[in-house]
Amino acid sequence: MPTTAVQLESIPFDHERVVMVTGSRSRLPIIVAVHSTVLGQALGGARLWAYPHWTDALADALRLSEGMTLKNAAAGLNRGGGKSVICLPMRAALTDEQKRDAMLDLGDVVESLGGAYMTAEDVGSSAELMAIVSERTKHVCGLPAEQGGVGEPADATSEGVHSSILATLDALFGSKDVSGRRIVISGLGQVGGRLARRLAAEGAALTVTDVNLGKKELADSLGATWVDAADALTVEADLFVPCGLGGVLTSQAIADLRVKGVVGAANNQLASHDGAAELAARGILWAPDFVVNGGGVIYLDMAMRPGADAAAIAARVTEIGDVVATIFRDSAAKGITTLAAAEQLAAARLDAA
Ligand SMILES: NC(=O)c1ccc[n+]([C@@H]2O[C@H](COP(=O)([O-])OP(=O)(O)OC[C@H]3O[C@@H](n4cnc5c(N)ncnc54)[C@H](O)[C@@H]3O)[C@@H](O)[C@H]2O)c1
């Protein structure tokens, strides 16, 4: 989900290249931000989302592409960071034909970058839409399996988040046992829905929410307690698992939290960088999002290689939990936030390159 109200002027600009065009077919603003290719071709998804103004879409692209540099570096991939955003007007629903035009336009922009950036599915897009992008460029991954692609990465993402949840429980309680743990999941989409099913099967006491009230059916089927989305942040529990909106951890939200740890799939959970210190000051253990949700890029990067081995990919995704545990240890040993420890891990790889 897009980050909430990130101001363009608050974003440091050290991106290698940003291309913004009006799509010749769709007439929509299309932004591709390549933050870094130091470790290799930039990889990051294409977001199709409505923003109040194109500057909000640009801010999202700048921040998300920088996040992809950190994510890909921390995941140990030889990949740089980039992101595409297609900016829709508020309250607009595109027809299939308009979506097709937008994807062809995106493909042209990606192709114009000569291989500096590879796109993939993200919020608002899909494997099927990536197949349309592939009509204009080969620098796209995550096409449907029936079209020779590797499909959507949500399974791997939720595996990586699950393994991070276990690492966080271990750090907090000295045990990875999920049963009886009180866990709040906000956002029951592709990743949150998978996690909810898995954690319920493992015996967690789940409280769940989604702004889409249709998801209540899933909650009922799992025997989970349903709360309004606005109330989820104040439920007393062991863990809060954000799997919906970015920017959810504002200073106010952090002050209101009644959990011991936060670990989830949502990108850019912290509304501001200071949030990491605010969480630490409240004694809340935060597992940095760009490490936790790296399973998707690990899957895409490894699965598209010739001779890809499913077991090797699964093992690599599960190792995310070990990386999270290392970050917790580093943070405690050095007296720095978990965010700073994760950034140091990514920076070490970038510096070595
Ligand atoms: N899908 C992946 O492989 C992947 C990889 C890395 C990161 N992520 C991030 O994880 C998050 C979830 O991804 P997804 O693929 O499951 O997305 P999704 O669109 O399938 O699901 C998101 C869900 O969150 C709900 N939601 C939106 N705003 C909410 C709010 N304020 N409170 C509660 N629920 C809200 C939506 O209704 C939806 O059901 C996103 O932030 C995404 O960027 C996903």
The ligand as an SDF file (V2000), in Angstrom:
LIG
                    3D

 44 48  0  0  0  0  0  0  0  0999 V2000
    2.8080   -9.1690   -2.0900 N   0  0  0  0  0  0  0  0  0  0  0  0
    4.1090   -9.2060   -1.8550 C   0  0  0  0  0  0  0  0  0  0  0  0
    4.8070  -10.1490   -2.2640 O   0  0  0  0  0  0  0  0  0  0  0  0
    4.7600   -8.1120   -1.0480 C   0  0  0  0  0  0  0  0  0  0  0  0
    6.1690   -8.0580   -1.0000 C   0  0  0  0  0  0  0  0  0  0  0  0
    6.7830   -7.0730   -0.2190 C   0  0  0  0  0  0  0  0  0  0  0  0
    6.0090   -6.1600    0.4600 C   0  0  0  0  0  0  0  0  0  0  0  0
    4.6500   -6.2150    0.3820 N   0  0  0  0  0  0  0  0  0  0  0  0
    3.8900   -5.2170    1.1140 C   0  0  0  0  0  0  0  0  0  0  0  0
    3.0350   -5.8920    2.0360 O   0  0  0  0  0  0  0  0  0  0  0  0
    1.8010   -5.2010    2.1480 C   0  0  0  0  0  0  0  0  0  0  0  0
    0.6630   -6.1380    1.8060 C   0  0  0  0  0  0  0  0  0  0  0  0
    0.8590   -6.6170    0.4820 O   0  0  0  0  0  0  0  0  0  0  0  0
   -0.2400   -7.5080   -0.2410 P   0  0  0  0  0  0  0  0  0  0  0  0
    0.3830   -8.0280   -1.4760 O   0  0  0  0  0  0  0  0  0  0  0  0
   -0.8370   -8.4400    0.7520 O   0  0  0  0  0  0  0  0  0  0  0  0
   -1.3010   -6.3830   -0.6120 O   0  0  0  0  0  0  0  0  0  0  0  0
   -2.8540   -6.5650   -0.8840 P   0  0  0  0  0  0  0  0  0  0  0  0
   -3.2670   -5.3770   -1.6640 O   0  0  0  0  0  0  0  0  0  0  0  0
   -3.1590   -7.9290   -1.4190 O   0  0  0  0  0  0  0  0  0  0  0  0
   -3.4830   -6.5060    0.5900 O   0  0  0  0  0  0  0  0  0  0  0  0
   -3.4610   -5.3750    1.4050 C   0  0  0  0  0  0  0  0  0  0  0  0
   -4.6910   -5.4570    2.2980 C   0  0  0  0  0  0  0  0  0  0  0  0
   -4.6100   -4.3840    3.2550 O   0  0  0  0  0  0  0  0  0  0  0  0
   -5.9040   -3.8060    3.3700 C   0  0  0  0  0  0  0  0  0  0  0  0
   -5.7360   -2.4360    3.8940 N   0  0  0  0  0  0  0  0  0  0  0  0
   -5.4630   -1.2950    3.2290 C   0  0  0  0  0  0  0  0  0  0  0  0
   -5.4130   -0.2560    4.0730 N   0  0  0  0  0  0  0  0  0  0  0  0
   -5.6490   -0.7360    5.3070 C   0  0  0  0  0  0  0  0  0  0  0  0
   -5.7230   -0.1580    6.5970 C   0  0  0  0  0  0  0  0  0  0  0  0
   -5.5660    1.1560    6.7970 N   0  0  0  0  0  0  0  0  0  0  0  0
   -5.9950   -0.9630    7.6480 N   0  0  0  0  0  0  0  0  0  0  0  0
   -6.1970   -2.2810    7.4620 C   0  0  0  0  0  0  0  0  0  0  0  0
   -6.1340   -2.8970    6.2560 N   0  0  0  0  0  0  0  0  0  0  0  0
   -5.8550   -2.1370    5.2030 C   0  0  0  0  0  0  0  0  0  0  0  0
   -6.4860   -3.8820    1.9620 C   0  0  0  0  0  0  0  0  0  0  0  0
   -7.8990   -3.7810    1.9840 O   0  0  0  0  0  0  0  0  0  0  0  0
   -5.9960   -5.2670    1.5250 C   0  0  0  0  0  0  0  0  0  0  0  0
   -6.9140   -6.2980    1.8790 O   0  0  0  0  0  0  0  0  0  0  0  0
    1.9200   -3.9740    1.2230 C   0  0  0  0  0  0  0  0  0  0  0  0
    2.3740   -2.8760    1.9640 O   0  0  0  0  0  0  0  0  0  0  0  0
    2.9790   -4.3830    0.2290 C   0  0  0  0  0  0  0  0  0  0  0  0
    3.6530   -3.2740   -0.3140 O   0  0  0  0  0  0  0  0  0  0  0  0
    4.0090   -7.1660   -0.3430 C   0  0  0  0  0  0  0  0  0  0  0  0
  1  2  1  0
  2  3  2  0
  2  4  1  0
  4  5  1  0
  4 44  2  0
  5  6  2  0
  6  7  1  0
  7  8  2  0
  8  9  1  0
  8 44  1  0
  9 10  1  0
  9 42  1  0
 10 11  1  0
 11 12  1  0
 11 40  1  0
 12 13  1  0
 13 14  1  0
 14 15  2  0
 14 16  1  0
 14 17  1  0
 17 18  1  0
 18 19  2  0
 18 20  1  0
 18 21  1  0
 21 22  1  0
 22 23  1  0
 23 24  1  0
 23 38  1  0
 24 25  1  0
 25 26  1  0
 25 36  1  0
 26 27  1  0
 26 35  1  0
 27 28  2  0
 28 29  1  0
 29 30  1  0
 29 35  2  0
 30 31  1  0
 30 32  2  0
 32 33  1  0
 33 34  2  0
 34 35  1  0
 36 37  1  0
 36 38  1  0
 38 39  1  0
 40 41  1  0
 40 42  1  0
 42 43  1  0
M  CHG  2   8   1  16  -1
M  END
$$$$
